[in-house]
Amino acid sequence: MRILVIGSGAREHALLLALRRDPQVTGLIIAPGNAGTARLAEQHDVDISSGDDIVALARNVRADMVVIGPEVPLVLGVADMVRAAGIVCFGPSKDAARIEGSKAFAKEVMAAAGVHTARSETVDRPAHLDAALDRFGPPAGDPAWVVKDDRLAAGKGVVVTPDRDVARTHAAGLLEAGHPVLLESYLDGPEVSLFCVVDGRTVVPLLPAQDFKRVGDGDTGPNTGGMGAYAPLPWLPDEVCQQVVTRIVEPVAAELVQRGSPFCGLLYVGLAITANGPAVVEFNCRFGDPETQAVLALLDSPLGQLLYASGTGTLADFGELRWRAGAAVTVVLAAENYPGRPRVGDIIFGSEADGVLHAGTTRRDDGTIVSSGGRVLSVVATGADLLAARAHAYRILRSIRLLGSHFRNDIALSAAEGKIHI
Ligand code: GLY
């Protein structure tokens, strides 16, 4: 089976590494990729928002399946165009991808499916903002305001703050830019990312993971696309994952089938484990980054065959997934000033070691690898337990040099020390 992977992040690098382990995968192609993925697959340039270009490339490289990594092409309907061309695609249709593309749509689906989530309100006019702010945050008994961009924002559109002025400024800025704002009640409890491969009604969960969204140690500073992750979660009882599948993911998948837009691809559920049980923070329509790097490092089942089963509607016959023993930790190395406008164009030393996945990197004509984005590299390591996996990941990370770069020092630390309780 020849597989074309669309994307250029560490998530796609991790997908290639896992696909390579599948004995039925005979060819791997990546577009547009980065300096690290070029070593693993035939690499082509492509405009990821152009369905026509992706279909032409898929035909040109004789792909049996296209796997779409990022949300932007999915929300634009690229998976529909690939399927219309008669090529198997892993990734939801434009209609189903609205579960990530519009938070208001996701709330509507959850309400119809009876799923536990935060109370919310969409504000689309500045004149309505102050009254809406009074119905959330401390005036409404919540510890903080949760203000979200209703549109795609690469993880950076969310502000959680006890300060009304900060909440108001963020919301007003979004409204001024023409983006509706979602205000939500605060969900208290440790967060979990559960990725589920779905083909309409059949749901196959992967290992649960936890990511770290704030830029600084101790969950300080602004939100990012994700600074690290680990899997599995020693503090999460197995029955909670099963509950999430039966009470949340299956009803949402069934609701989307009922609406005529079945979800086929990776349904990512972001949850808070509250005192009242798991509650949905968000849905995404694709593999999460950086959790994918940790989760796929532990997958023993053949990933190409799993994704193909989703793309062909045969997931019910796939059987139970197999996992490697132990734990995996991934830590992101970010460029100076990320999540603000990142410094780019600096030479990276040590980026070709085992366990170093690339995201914002480019290889220059002289062979040097330079930074070209905010999240530059993602180091992933496994070990017998979280302490061993962390030690291994940080050892690799400390051998990399990039001027001005930064990373969190506390990825998976609380979990490794047994300090997370639900
Ligand atoms: N880990 C957050 C995301 O992928 O959106």
Residues whose N, C-alpha, C, O or C-beta is under 5 A from the ligand:
A	BS01	LIG	G155 D211 G225 G226 F287 G288 D289 P290
